[in-house]
């Protein structure tokens, strides 16, 4: 086993994780050990490559400074400190960047053998000439992608040959004529036309009519209508809904009408509000309000005890507090 002390400094903002892994394996095979393994990177790169750094035993050196070449400068300063403290025999810089030429020269002056490792296709000849030794590594994932695309193309070509043979065989087979579709009888055509006409004339339910639809309540929870004799006849003669026949507005007759309304709408007596459309439906079913009578007129007569809210667009009715 070699007794050389070897130091690997990685420009993690310049080379991929795949190149880092290949560099570690190559140097361990050549020198038997790597005494220093450091990667210089930004905080984002350190988080993204955390699993790879842990697997390869690389210590991330996070650079928090912003600006151009700030990571390269941090790596150069740390390299000089490590050489003075650790006295390595070999310093390996993994980067395809040409900005480390002054650092390489300074490390060589300190008596170190300076080697370089970079990615094939990204490193210029002037960069490789600065180092005592330089190794180009191919990005294996990119090569694997090229091989995968080539294999997929070959598979498509192999599948195309039987497909073409099937098309040729199908072309030679005489086509079977389709039987003519049975003609519709005149009576059936007339019936279909009449159905379409009726469907076209049917009026569509507008959004306004849908909004005005009364929300039905289950029969079990709906209060039973309170029959009041002569309600509509009294309304026609000007009496209050629910009053006795021939009754006039106001006074004791208004109190009787209020009692009938509260009996039909028990939620109001319990201090709760009730939807106006639900209240109107129950009053009509109990014959306290005629089919064409105005609900607003009814509630205005009882306005001293009942109120509609909100005032501008009433949608709820409740007992005044």
C-alpha positions in Angstrom: 0.0 0.0 0.0 1.3 3.5 -0.9 2.4 5.7 2.0 1.6 8.9 0.1 -0.7 11.4 1.7 -3.4 12.3 -0.9 -5.8 15.2 -0.7 -8.9 15.5 -2.9 -10.5 18.9 -3.4 -13.7 19.0 -5.4 -15.3 22.0 -7.1 -18.9 20.7 -6.5 -20.4 23.6 -8.4 -18.5 22.5 -11.5 -18.5 18.7 -11.6 -21.4 16.3 -11.2 -21.9 13.7 -8.5 -21.1 11.0 -11.0 -17.7 12.5 -11.7 -17.1 12.9 -7.9 -17.8 9.2 -7.4 -15.6 8.1 -10.2 -12.7 10.3 -8.9 -12.9 8.8 -5.4 -12.9 5.2 -6.8 -10.0 6.0 -9.1 -7.8 7.7 -6.5 -8.4 4.9 -3.9 -7.4 2.3 -6.5 -4.3 4.2 -7.4 -3.1 5.4 -4.0 -4.8 3.0 -1.6 -6.3 5.8 0.5 -7.6 9.4 0.4 -6.7 11.3 3.5 -8.7 14.5 2.8 -11.9 14.6 0.9 -13.6 18.0 0.6 -16.3 19.4 -1.7 -16.8 23.2 -2.0 -20.3 24.2 -2.8 -23.3 26.4 -2.1 -25.8 25.6 0.6 -28.4 24.5 -2.1 -25.8 22.1 -3.6 -24.9 20.7 -0.2 -28.5 19.8 0.5 -29.1 18.3 -2.9 -25.9 16.2 -2.8 -26.1 15.3 0.9 -26.7 11.6 0.3 -23.8 11.4 -2.2 -21.4 13.2 0.2 -22.3 10.8 3.0 -21.9 7.7 0.8 -18.5 8.8 -0.5 -17.2 10.2 2.8 -16.8 13.7 1.4 -16.9 16.7 3.8 -19.0 19.5 2.3 -17.5 23.0 2.7 -20.5 25.3 2.3 -19.8 28.8 0.9 -22.4 31.3 2.0 -20.7 34.3 0.2 -22.5 35.5 -2.9 -20.7 36.7 -6.0 -18.8 35.4 -9.0 -16.1 32.8 -8.3 -16.7 33.0 -4.5 -16.6 29.2 -4.2 -13.4 29.0 -6.2 -11.7 31.6 -3.9 -12.9 29.7 -0.8 -11.4 26.5 -2.2 -8.1 28.1 -3.0 -7.7 29.7 0.5 -8.6 26.4 2.2 -6.2 24.5 -0.1 -3.2 26.6 1.0 -4.1 26.2 4.7 -4.4 22.4 4.3 -1.1 22.1 2.5 0.7 24.0 5.3 -1.0 22.0 8.0 -1.2 18.5 6.5 1.8 18.4 4.3 0.2 16.2 1.6 2.3 14.5 -1.1 -0.4 14.7 -3.8 -3.2 17.3 -4.2 -6.0 16.4 -6.6 -8.3 19.1 -7.8 -11.6 17.9 -9.4 -12.8 20.7 -11.6 -13.0 21.5 -15.3 -12.5 25.2 -14.6 -9.3 26.9 -15.8 -9.3 29.5 -13.0 -7.3 27.3 -10.6 -4.0 27.8 -12.6 -2.5 30.2 -9.9 -3.4 27.7 -7.2 -1.8 24.8 -9.0 1.4 26.7 -9.4 1.5 27.7 -5.7 0.8 24.1 -4.6 3.6 22.9 -6.8 6.0 25.4 -5.2 5.1 23.9 -1.9 6.4 20.5 -3.1 3.1 18.8 -3.9 2.3 16.8 -7.0 -0.8 18.4 -8.4 -3.2 16.3 -10.4 -6.4 17.3 -12.1 -9.7 15.5 -12.8 -12.4 16.8 -15.1 -15.3 15.9 -17.2 -14.7 14.9 -20.8 -16.1 17.5 -23.2 -16.0 20.3 -20.7 -12.3 20.7 -20.1 -10.0 22.7 -22.4 -6.4 21.7 -23.3 -5.0 24.9 -21.7 -6.5 23.8 -18.4 -5.0 20.3 -18.6 -1.6 21.6 -19.4 -1.3 23.5 -16.1 -1.4 20.3 -14.0 1.3 17.7 -13.5 -1.2 15.0 -14.5 -4.8 15.3 -15.7 -7.5 12.7 -16.1 -10.7 13.1 -18.1 -13.7 11.1 -16.9 -16.9 10.5 -19.0 -20.2 11.3 -17.5 -21.7 7.8 -17.2 -25.3 8.8 -16.8 -25.2 10.7 -20.1 -23.5 7.8 -21.8 -26.2 5.5 -20.4 -28.9 7.7 -21.8 -27.3 7.6 -25.3 -27.2 3.8 -25.0 -30.8 3.6 -23.8 -32.0 5.8 -26.7 -30.0 3.6 -29.2 -31.6 0.5 -27.7 -35.1 2.0 -27.9 -34.5 2.9 -31.6 -33.3 -0.6 -32.4 -36.4 -2.1 -30.6 -38.7 0.2 -32.6 -37.1 -0.9 -35.9 -37.4 -4.5 -34.9 -41.1 -4.0 -34.1 -41.7 -2.1 -37.3 -40.8 -5.1 -39.5 -43.6 -7.5 -38.3 -46.0 -4.5 -38.3 -45.2 -3.8 -42.0 -45.7 -7.5 -42.7 -49.1 -7.4 -41.1 -50.1 -4.4 -43.1 -49.1 -6.1 -46.3 -51.1 -9.2 -45.4 -54.1 -7.1 -44.6 -53.9 -5.3 -47.9 -53.9 -8.6 -49.8 -57.1 -9.8 -47.9 -60.2 -8.8 -49.8 -62.3 -6.3 -47.9 -65.7 -7.6 -46.7 -68.5 -5.3 -47.8 -70.8 -4.1 -45.1 -74.4 -4.9 -45.3 -76.5 -1.8 -46.1 -78.2 -0.4 -43.1 -81.9 -1.0 -42.9 -83.9 2.1 -43.9 -86.2 3.6 -41.3 -89.9 3.2 -41.9 -91.7 6.4 -42.7 -93.8 6.1 -39.5 -90.7 5.8 -37.3 -89.1 8.9 -39.0 -92.3 10.9 -38.3 -92.3 9.8 -34.7 -88.7 10.7 -34.2 -89.2 14.1 -35.8 -92.2 14.8 -33.6 -90.2 13.9 -30.5 -87.5 16.3 -31.4 -90.0 19.1 -32.0 -91.6 18.6 -28.6 -88.2 18.5 -26.9 -87.2 21.8 -28.7 -90.5 23.5 -27.6 -90.2 22.5 -24.0 -89.3 25.6 -22.0 -86.0 25.5 -20.1 -86.0 26.2 -16.4 -84.1 29.5 -16.0 -81.7 30.2 -13.2 -84.2 32.7 -11.7 -86.9 30.0 -11.5 -84.4 27.6 -10.0 -83.5 30.2 -7.3 -87.1 30.8 -6.5 -87.9 27.1 -6.0 -88.9 26.3 -2.5 -86.7 24.0 -0.5 -88.8 21.1 0.6 -88.5 19.8 4.1 -89.0 16.2 5.2 -92.6 15.4 6.0 -91.6 14.2 9.5 -90.2 17.6 10.5 -92.8 19.8 8.7 -95.4 21.2 11.1 -99.0 20.3 10.4 -101.0 23.1 8.7 -103.4 24.9 11.1 -106.7 25.1 9.3 -108.5 28.4 9.8 -111.9 28.7 8.3 -112.7 31.5 6.0 -109.1 32.7 5.7 -109.2 33.4 2.0 -112.7 34.8 2.0 -111.6 37.2 4.8 -108.5 38.2 2.7 -110.7 39.0 -0.3 -112.9 41.3 1.8 -109.9 43.1 3.2 -109.6 41.2 6.5 -106.3 39.9 7.7 -105.3 36.4 6.7 -106.4 33.8 9.3 -109.1 36.1 10.8 -112.7 35.1 11.1 -115.0 35.9 8.1 -116.0 39.5 7.9 -113.2 40.6 10.3 -111.6 44.0 9.8 -107.8 44.8 10.0 -106.1 45.7 13.3 -107.1 45.3 16.9 -108.0 41.9 18.3 -108.3 40.4 14.9 -104.6 41.1 14.2 -103.7 39.3 17.4 -105.7 36.2 16.3 -103.9 36.3 12.9 -100.5 36.5 14.7 -101.4 33.5 16.8 -102.3 31.5 13.7 -99.1 32.5 12.0 -97.0 31.5 15.0 -98.9 28.2 15.2 -98.0 27.5 11.5 -94.4 28.7 12.0 -93.3 27.4 15.4 -89.7 28.3 14.7 -90.6 32.0 15.1 -92.1 31.4 18.5 -88.8 29.6 19.5 -86.8 32.7 18.6 -85.4 31.3 15.4 -85.3 32.8 11.9 -87.1 31.0 9.1 -86.4 31.2 5.3 -89.1 33.5 3.7 -89.9 31.0 0.9 -90.4 28.2 3.4 -92.7 30.4 5.6 -94.8 31.4 2.6 -95.2 27.8 1.4 -96.5 26.7 4.9 -98.9 29.7 5.1 -100.4 28.8 1.7 -100.7 25.2 2.7 -102.5 26.2 5.9 -104.7 28.6 3.9 -103.5 31.6 5.9 -102.3 33.1 2.6 -104.1 33.0 -0.7 -102.5 31.6 -3.8 -102.2 35.1 -5.4 -101.9 37.1 -2.1 -98.8 39.0 -1.3 -96.7 37.6 1.6 -95.1 41.0 2.1 -98.5 42.6 2.7 -99.3 39.9 5.3 -96.1 40.5 7.2 -96.5 44.3 6.9 -99.8 44.0 8.8 -97.9 42.0 11.5 -94.8 44.2 11.4 -95.2 45.2 15.1 -94.4 41.6 16.0 -92.7 40.1 12.9 -89.8 41.5 10.8 -88.3 40.6 7.5 -84.5 40.6 7.1 -82.5 42.0 5.5 -84.7 45.0 4.9 -83.6 45.7 1.3 -83.9 42.2 0.0 -85.9 40.1 2.6 -85.0 36.4 2.7 -85.7 35.6 6.4 -88.6 36.2 8.8 -88.3 36.3 12.6 -90.1 37.5 15.7 -89.2 41.0 16.9 -87.2 41.0 20.1 
